[in-house]
C-alpha cells in the first residue's frame, strides 16, 4: 500500500525538501534559546573534558608526589568542575527538551493548518487514518529526537572533538594511532546509518497503515458488529501488526549491528592504544598521570562515538518521519485564493449564474459529471434539484462552494466569478444542512454555535427553538451543556438533523444549501421544522436537493438533471405535463416517499 494515493505520486517522487533547513525554519523564532542551549552544551562538554586534566594532576601531583595538601586542592577543583558540568547539563537538558516540545507543537500547528486547506478531492483519495498517523506518530518521533537524541549526538560530537584535541595535547603518537582507528568506526556509522533511515521510513509507513485500519473499523463499528466482522477485522489488524514487526525487526537488527560494531572497534582501539601508552610509561617517555589523562580522554571519545552510533538510529528515524511530514505539508493547494482576490458587494443578494459549466472529478477525468449546464437563479429564489442518483445534484453543491475547480465554464455570485474570490469569503455566504447531519464531539451549545462562533447563548437557544430542537435539548442531562459524543452518538437521526438546522439558522447567511434537510424527521417534527425553514428561507437564495414531493411543491422552480445534463426547468405542475423523467420520478420516488410519511 502506498503512503499516499497514486494520483499524487508526482509529489512523492519529486526531490524532497532537505530536512535540516525545514526544521531550522521552526527553530528560528527560538534562536535565543537555541544559542543558550548550545552555550550550555559547550560549557558542559568543556567541564567534562577539564576533568581529564584534574585526573592527571591527581595522579602526578597527588598520588605520585605524595603531597596531601595538593591532593586536597585538586579534589576541591574536581568537585567544582563537576558542579559546573552538572549545572550546564541541567540548563541544556531543560532548554533542549522545551525546544523539542515547542517545535513539535509548531509543526503540528503548521501541518494541521495546511491539512484544513486541502480540498475534499485530496481526502477522497487519501485514507484519513494515514494522514492522522503522520500528524501524530511522526511528530512524536521528531519531538523525542529534537528534545533528546539530537542534543546527545551534538554533545557527543563536541566531546569527541574536544577529547581528540586533549589527547593530541597529551601525546601526538598515541593520538595518531587513535586517528587511524577513527575511519574504521565512521564507516559503519554512515553505511549502516543509511540503512537504518530507510528501514525507519518503511516502519513508519506500515504504522500509518495500522492507523488507517483502526480509524476505519472503529468509525464504522456498528456495521462491523452488525455483520459479525470482528474476527476478520482482528485477523487483518494482526496481519498489519506483523508487517510493522517485520519492518521494525530489520530496523532493529541494523541498529543493533551498528551499536555493536562501533563499540567493538572503539573499545578495541582504546585498549590497543592504552597498551602502547603503558610501554611508553615504562620507558619513561610520559608520566603515569599523562597516560591516565590520555586514557580518560580516549574513553570519553569512545563513549561519545558509541553514543553517536546509538542515537544515529533515532536521528535517522526522525529524518524519515520528517520527510513524511514535509510531504504532507508540501502538498499543493488545489483551491487557493487568488493573489489579488475580487470582493463581493455587501450585502450579498445571492444571485447565482451557472455559465456553460462542465465538470469531471480529477481522479476520474474520463467520466464527465456535468455537461454544458446553464442556469440562472435569481436572488431570493428557491430552486429544487431533482434527478436520479448520479445526476450531478451533490456535485453542484460542491462546485458552488468551490470545493473543486471548474475545467470549463464559470459560476457567478452576484455577477462575480467565484474563482476570483477568496474561498473563505465565498463559503462564508453559504449555510449548509446536509442529509447526514454532522455532529461534533462537543456540547449542544458549541455544535449549534459552529455556524456563528461569536453568537451568544440566547442566540443559540433562539435558533434551537426555531428548529424545534429546544424541547429535546432541555431533556438532556445537562441541557445545552450536554456532551453529544463522537459524531453525536447520543442523538437520534432526527435530533441530529434539527441541531444541523439550528446551526444553519444561527449562521443566517444569504444562501442556503439544503440536502433534503427534513429527511430524518418524523411527520410531526417535519411539519414544525418546515415552518421554521420557510421563515429561514425568506429573502435567501436556496438550493434544495429534493427527494420528497412535499419539498418540491414549495420550490419556486424545479431543475431536473439526468446524467449531468439539465433536462427541464419549471414548476411541479408544468413538469408533470412536459417532462417524462420528472413524471417517472414523481410516481416512483416522490409520491411513494410522501405516502410513506
C-alpha positions in Angstrom: 0.0 0.0 0.0 1.4 3.4 -0.9 1.7 6.0 1.7 -0.3 8.5 -0.3 -2.6 8.0 -3.3 -1.1 7.0 -6.6 -2.7 10.1 -8.3 -0.2 12.2 -6.3 2.9 10.1 -6.9 4.5 13.1 -8.7 4.5 14.9 -5.3 6.1 12.0 -3.6 8.6 11.2 -6.3 9.8 14.7 -6.6 13.1 15.7 -4.8 12.2 16.0 -1.2 12.9 19.3 0.7 16.0 18.9 2.8 15.1 18.0 6.4 17.5 20.3 8.3 16.6 23.6 6.6 12.9 22.8 7.1 13.5 22.2 10.8 15.7 25.2 11.1 12.8 27.3 9.9 10.8 26.2 13.0 13.8 26.7 15.3 14.5 30.3 14.0 11.9 32.0 16.3 13.6 30.5 19.3 17.2 31.2 18.2 18.0 32.8 21.6 17.0 29.6 23.4 18.9 27.5 20.8 22.0 29.7 21.3 21.7 29.3 25.1 21.3 25.6 24.8 24.4 25.4 22.6 26.3 27.6 25.1 25.4 25.3 28.0 26.2 22.3 25.9 29.7 23.7 25.2 30.2 24.6 28.8 29.2 21.2 29.9 31.5 19.5 27.4 34.4 21.6 28.3 33.9 21.0 32.0 33.7 17.3 31.3 37.0 17.5 29.4 38.6 19.5 32.1 38.1 16.6 34.4 40.8 14.8 32.5 43.3 17.4 33.5 42.1 17.1 37.0 42.7 13.3 36.9 46.3 14.0 35.5 47.0 16.4 38.4 45.5 14.0 40.9 47.9 11.2 39.8 51.1 13.2 39.2 50.9 15.9 41.9 48.8 14.0 44.4 49.5 10.3 44.5 52.9 10.1 42.9 54.2 13.3 44.7 52.6 12.3 48.0 51.5 15.9 48.7 48.3 15.6 50.8 47.7 19.4 50.7 48.0 19.5 46.9 45.7 16.4 46.8 43.0 18.2 48.8 43.2 21.2 46.5 42.9 19.0 43.4 39.9 17.2 44.9 38.1 20.5 45.5 38.9 21.6 41.9 37.4 18.4 40.6 34.3 18.9 42.7 34.0 22.5 41.4 34.3 21.3 37.8 31.7 18.6 38.5 29.2 21.3 39.8 29.8 23.4 36.7 29.2 20.4 34.5 26.0 19.4 36.3 24.6 22.9 36.2 25.3 23.1 32.5 23.7 19.7 31.9 20.5 20.8 33.8 20.2 24.0 31.7 21.0 22.2 28.4 18.5 19.4 29.1 15.8 21.8 30.1 16.2 24.1 27.1 16.6 21.2 24.5 13.5 19.4 25.9 11.5 22.6 25.8 12.6 23.2 22.2 11.6 19.6 21.3 8.1 20.2 22.7 7.8 23.7 21.2 9.0 22.7 17.8 6.8 19.7 17.7 3.8 21.8 18.7 4.6 24.4 16.0 5.0 21.6 13.3 1.6 20.2 14.4 0.0 23.6 14.0 1.7 24.1 10.6 0.7 20.8 9.2 -2.8 20.9 10.6 -3.4 24.4 9.2 -2.3 23.1 5.8 -4.5 20.0 6.2 -7.5 22.2 6.8 -6.9 24.0 3.5 -6.6 20.8 1.4 -9.6 20.2 -0.8 -12.1 17.4 -0.4 -10.6 15.9 -3.5 -7.4 15.1 -1.5 -9.4 13.4 1.3 -11.4 11.5 -1.2 -8.2 9.9 -2.4 -6.3 9.5 0.9 -7.2 7.4 3.9 -7.8 9.7 6.9 -6.2 7.3 9.3 -2.9 7.5 7.4 -2.9 11.3 7.5 -3.6 11.2 11.3 -0.7 8.8 11.7 1.7 11.2 10.0 0.3 14.1 12.0 0.6 12.3 15.4 3.2 9.5 15.4 5.7 11.2 13.2 5.6 14.5 15.1 6.1 12.5 18.3 9.2 10.8 16.9 10.5 14.2 15.9 9.8 15.7 19.3 11.9 13.0 21.0 14.8 13.5 18.7 14.9 17.3 18.9 14.4 17.3 22.6 16.8 14.5 23.5 18.6 12.4 20.8 19.9 15.4 18.8 21.2 17.0 21.9 23.0 13.8 22.9 24.5 13.5 19.5 25.7 17.1 19.4 27.1 16.9 22.9 28.9 13.7 21.9 30.4 15.3 18.8 31.7 18.3 20.7 33.1 16.0 23.4 34.7 13.7 20.9 36.4 16.5 19.1 37.5 18.2 22.3 38.7 14.8 23.6 40.8 14.2 20.5 42.4 17.7 20.9 43.2 17.0 24.5 44.6 13.6 23.5 46.8 15.3 20.9 48.0 17.8 23.6 49.0 14.8 25.8 50.6 12.5 23.2 50.8 13.0 19.4 52.0 9.5 18.8 49.1 7.8 20.6 46.6 10.3 19.1 47.8 9.3 15.7 47.2 5.7 16.5 43.6 6.6 17.6 43.0 8.6 14.4 43.9 5.5 12.3 41.0 3.7 14.0 38.5 6.6 13.5 37.7 5.8 9.9 37.1 2.2 10.8 34.4 3.5 13.3 32.9 6.1 11.0 32.4 3.7 8.0 29.7 1.5 9.8 28.0 4.7 11.1 27.4 6.1 7.7 26.8 2.8 5.8 24.5 1.2 8.4 23.0 4.5 9.4 21.7 5.0 5.9 20.1 1.6 6.1 18.5 2.4 9.4 17.0 5.6 8.0 15.5 3.6 5.1 14.1 1.0 7.4 12.7 3.6 9.7 10.8 5.2 6.9 9.3 1.8 5.9 8.4 1.1 9.6 6.5 4.5 9.8 4.6 3.7 6.6 3.4 0.4 8.0 2.4 2.1 11.2 0.3 4.5 9.2 -1.5 1.5 7.6 -2.4 0.4 11.1 -3.8 3.9 12.0 -5.9 3.9 8.8 -7.3 0.4 9.6 -8.2 1.3 13.2 -9.8 4.6 12.2 -11.9 2.9 9.5 -13.0 -0.1 11.6 -13.9 1.9 14.8 -15.6 4.6 12.8 -17.9 2.0 11.3 -18.2 -0.1 14.4 -21.9 -0.6 14.0 -21.5 -2.1 10.6 -18.6 -4.2 11.8 -20.6 -5.7 14.6 -23.8 -6.0 12.7 -22.2 -8.2 10.1 -20.1 -10.2 12.6 -16.9 -8.9 11.0 -14.9 -8.6 14.3 -12.9 -11.8 13.8 -11.9 -11.0 10.2 -11.1 -7.4 11.1 -8.9 -8.6 14.0 -7.2 -11.0 11.6 -6.5 -8.2 9.2 -5.2 -6.0 12.0 -2.9 -8.8 13.3 -1.6 -9.2 9.7 -0.8 -5.4 9.6 0.8 -5.6 13.0 3.1 -8.4 11.8 4.1 -6.2 8.8 5.1 -3.5 11.3 7.1 -6.0 13.2 8.8 -7.3 10.1 9.8 -3.7 9.1 10.8 -3.0 12.7 12.8 -6.2 13.0 15.1 -5.2 10.1 15.5 -1.7 11.5 16.3 -3.1 15.0 18.8 -5.6 13.5 20.8 -2.9 11.6 20.7 -0.5 14.6 21.9 -3.2 17.0 24.6 -4.2 14.5 25.6 -0.6 14.2 26.0 -0.2 18.0 27.8 -3.5 18.5 30.3 -2.9 15.6 31.1 0.7 16.8 31.6 -0.4 20.4 33.8 -3.3 19.3 36.0 -1.1 17.2 36.2 1.9 19.5 36.9 -0.1 22.7 39.5 -2.3 20.9 41.2 0.8 19.6 41.3 2.3 23.1 42.7 -0.9 24.6 45.5 -1.2 22.0 46.4 2.5 22.4 46.5 2.0 26.2 48.9 -0.9 25.7 51.2 1.3 23.7 51.0 4.1 26.3 51.8 1.7 29.1 55.0 0.7 27.3 55.9 4.5 27.0 55.4 5.0 30.8 57.7 2.0 31.5 60.2 3.6 29.1 59.9 7.0 30.9 58.6 8.8 27.8 55.4 10.0 29.5 54.2 10.2 33.1 51.6 8.0 34.7 49.3 11.0 35.1 49.6 11.8 31.4 48.7 8.2 30.4 45.8 8.2 32.8 44.5 11.5 31.4 45.0 10.2 27.8 43.0 7.0 28.6 40.4 9.2 30.3 40.0 11.2 27.0 40.2 8.0 24.9 37.3 6.5 26.9 35.4 9.8 26.6 35.9 9.8 22.9 35.0 6.1 22.6 31.9 6.7 24.7 30.9 9.7 22.6 31.3 7.7 19.4 29.2 4.9 20.9 26.5 7.4 21.9 26.5 8.9 18.4 26.2 5.4 16.9 23.3 4.7 19.3 21.3 7.8 18.7 22.1 8.0 15.0 19.3 5.4 14.5 16.8 7.6 16.3 18.0 10.6 14.3 17.7 8.7 11.0 14.2 7.5 12.1 13.3 11.1 12.8 14.7 12.1 9.4 12.3 9.6 7.8 9.4 10.8 9.9 10.3 14.4 9.0 10.3 13.6 5.3 6.8 12.3 5.6 5.7 15.4 7.4 7.3 17.6 4.7 5.5 15.6 2.1 2.2 16.3 3.8 2.9 20.0 4.5 4.1 20.5 0.9 1.0 19.1 -0.9 0.0 22.0 -3.2 -3.4 23.6 -2.5 -5.8 22.9 -5.4 -8.2 25.6 -4.2 -6.2 28.6 -3.3 -7.1 32.3 -3.0 -6.0 34.5 -6.0 -3.1 36.8 -5.3 -5.5 39.7 -5.5 -8.9 38.3 -4.8 -12.1 40.1 -6.0 -14.5 41.3 -3.4 -18.3 40.9 -3.2 -20.5 43.9 -2.8 -22.2 43.9 0.6 -24.8 42.9 1.4 -24.7 39.8 -0.9 -28.1 39.3 -2.6 -27.4 35.7 -3.6 -27.9 35.7 -7.4 -26.2 32.7 -9.0 -25.4 32.0 -12.6 -24.0 28.7 -13.9 -22.5 29.6 -17.2 -21.9 26.7 -19.6 -20.2 24.6 -16.9 -18.8 21.1 -17.4 -17.1 19.1 -14.7 -15.3 15.8 -14.1 -13.7 14.7 -10.8 -9.8 14.9 -11.0 -9.4 11.2 -10.2 -11.9 10.3 -12.9 -11.1 12.5 -15.9 -12.9 10.2 -18.3 -16.3 10.4 -16.5 -18.0 13.8 -17.1 -20.4 14.6 -14.2 -21.9 17.8 -15.6 -22.1 18.7 -19.3 -22.5 22.3 -20.5 -25.0 23.3 -17.8 -26.5 26.8 -18.0 -28.8 28.0 -15.2 -29.7 31.4 -13.7 -31.0 31.6 -10.1 -32.4 34.9 -9.0 -31.7 36.4 -5.6 -34.1 35.0 -3.0 -35.3 32.2 -5.3 -35.9 28.7 -4.1 -34.8 26.1 -6.6 -35.1 22.4 -6.1 -32.7 20.0 -7.8 -34.2 16.6 -8.7 -32.9 13.7 -10.7 -31.8 10.1 -10.4 -28.7 9.1 -8.4 -25.6 10.3 -10.2 -27.3 13.1 -12.0 -24.9 15.7 -10.5 -27.0 17.3 -7.8 -24.5 16.9 -5.0 -21.7 18.0 -7.4 -23.5 21.3 -8.0 -23.5 21.9 -4.2 -19.7 21.2 -4.1 -19.0 23.4 -7.1 -21.0 26.4 -5.9 -18.8 26.4 -2.7 -15.7 25.9 -4.9 -14.5 22.7 -3.4 -13.3 21.8 -6.9 -12.0 23.9 -9.7 -14.1 24.1 -12.9 -12.3 22.8 -16.0 -14.9 24.5 -18.2 -17.4 27.4 -17.7 -17.8 29.6 -14.7 -20.1 30.2 -11.7 -21.1 33.8 -10.9 -22.2 35.0 -7.5 -23.8 38.5 -7.7 -22.0 38.8 -11.0 -18.6 37.9 -9.7 -16.8 34.8 -10.9 -16.3 32.7 -7.8 -12.8 31.5 -9.0 -11.7 35.2 -8.4 -12.9 35.2 -4.8 -11.1 34.1 -1.7 -12.6 30.7 -0.9 -13.1 31.7 2.7 -15.2 34.8 1.7 -17.2 32.7 -0.8 -18.1 29.9 1.6 -19.0 32.5 4.3 -22.1 33.3 2.2 -23.5 29.7 2.4 -25.3 27.8 5.2 -25.4 24.1 4.7 -27.8 21.4 6.0 -26.6 18.0 4.7 -28.7 14.9 4.6 -26.4 13.2 7.0 -26.1 15.8 9.8 -22.6 16.4 11.1 -22.3 16.5 14.9 -19.0 17.2 16.6 -17.9 15.6 19.9 -18.8 18.8 21.9 -21.7 20.3 23.7 -25.0 21.2 22.2 -24.2 24.8 22.6 -20.9 24.6 20.7 -22.4 22.4 18.0 -25.0 25.0 17.1 -22.6 27.9 17.6 -20.3 26.3 15.0 -22.4 28.2 12.5 -21.5 31.5 14.2 -18.8 31.2 16.8 -19.4 34.7 18.3 -23.1 34.0 18.9 -24.5 34.4 22.5 -26.1 31.6 24.3 -29.5 33.3 23.9 -29.0 33.4 20.1 -28.2 29.7 20.2 -31.3 28.9 22.2 -33.5 31.1 19.9 -32.1 29.2 16.8 -32.8 25.8 18.5 -36.4 26.9 19.4 -37.0 27.9 15.7 -35.6 24.5 14.6 -37.9 22.7 17.1 -34.8 21.3 18.9 -35.2 23.1 22.3 -37.6 20.6 23.7 -35.4 17.5 23.4 -32.3 19.5 24.3 -33.9 20.5 27.7 -34.5 16.8 28.4 -30.8 16.0 28.1 -28.9 15.6 31.4 -27.1 19.0 31.2 -29.3 20.8 28.7 -27.3 22.9 26.3 -24.1 22.0 28.0 -24.6 18.2 27.4 -21.8 16.5 25.5 -23.1 14.8 22.4 -20.3 12.2 22.0 -18.3 11.4 18.9 -20.5 12.0 15.8 -23.5 12.6 18.0 -23.9 9.1 19.2 -26.3 10.3 22.0 -28.8 11.7 19.5 -31.3 10.1 17.1 -31.2 10.9 13.4 -34.0 13.4 13.6 -32.4 15.2 16.6 -29.1 15.4 14.8 -30.9 17.0 11.8 -32.6 19.6 14.0 -29.2 20.5 15.5 -27.9 21.0 12.0 -30.9 23.1 11.0 -30.4 25.3 14.1 -26.8 25.7 13.2 -27.8 26.9 9.7 -30.4 29.3 11.2 -27.9 30.8 13.6 -25.4 31.3 10.7 -28.0 33.4 8.9 -26.2 33.5 5.6 -27.6 34.8 2.3 -27.5 31.4 0.5 -28.9 28.1 1.8 -27.9 24.6 0.7 -30.4 22.1 1.9 -29.7 18.4 1.1 -33.2 17.1 1.9 -32.9 18.7 5.4 -36.1 17.1 6.7 -35.4 13.5 5.6 -34.6 12.2 9.1 -37.7 13.7 10.8 -40.9 12.1 11.7 -44.1 13.6 10.3 -44.9 15.8 13.3 -41.4 17.2 13.6 -41.1 17.6 9.8 -44.2 19.9 9.7 -42.8 22.1 12.5 -39.3 22.3 11.1 -40.6 23.1 7.6 -42.4 26.1 9.1 -39.1 27.2 10.6 -37.3 26.6 7.3 -39.9 28.6 5.4 -39.2 31.5 7.7 -35.5 31.0 7.3 -35.6 30.9 3.5 -37.3 34.3 3.3 -35.2 36.7 1.2 -32.5 34.0 0.9 -31.4 32.2 -2.2 -32.0 28.5 -1.6 -30.8 25.4 -3.4 -32.6 22.2 -2.3 -31.7 18.6 -3.3 -35.1 17.1 -3.2 -36.2 13.5 -2.6 -39.7 14.2 -1.4 -42.7 15.6 -3.2 -43.5 17.9 -0.3 -40.1 19.6 -0.7 -40.6 20.1 -4.4 -44.0 21.7 -4.1 -42.6 24.6 -2.0 -39.9 25.5 -4.6 -40.2 28.4 -7.0 -38.6 26.3 -9.7 -37.6 22.7 -10.1 -34.4 21.8 -12.1 -34.4 18.3 -13.5 -31.0 16.7 -14.0 -30.1 13.5 -15.7 -26.5 12.2 -16.3 -25.0 15.6 -15.8 -27.3 17.4 -18.1 -30.2 19.9 -17.5 -33.3 18.2 -18.8 -36.0 20.6 -17.8 -36.9 23.6 -15.6 -40.3 24.6 -14.3 -42.8 24.3 -11.6 -44.2 21.0 -10.4 -47.4 21.3 -12.4 -45.5 22.4 -15.5 -43.1 19.5 -15.3 -45.8 16.9 -14.7 -47.2 18.0 -18.1 -44.0 18.4 -20.1 -41.2 16.2 -18.6 -41.5 12.4 -18.8 -38.5 11.9 -16.5 -40.0 14.1 -13.8 -43.3 12.3 -14.1 -41.5 9.0 -13.6 -39.5 10.4 -10.6 -42.7 11.8 -9.1 -44.5 8.5 -9.4 -41.7 6.1 -8.3 -39.8 8.3 -5.8 -41.6 11.4 -4.6 -45.2 10.1 -4.3 -44.1 6.8 -2.7 -41.9 8.6 -0.2 -44.7 11.1 0.5 -47.2 8.4 1.0 -44.8 6.5 3.3 -44.9 9.5 5.6 
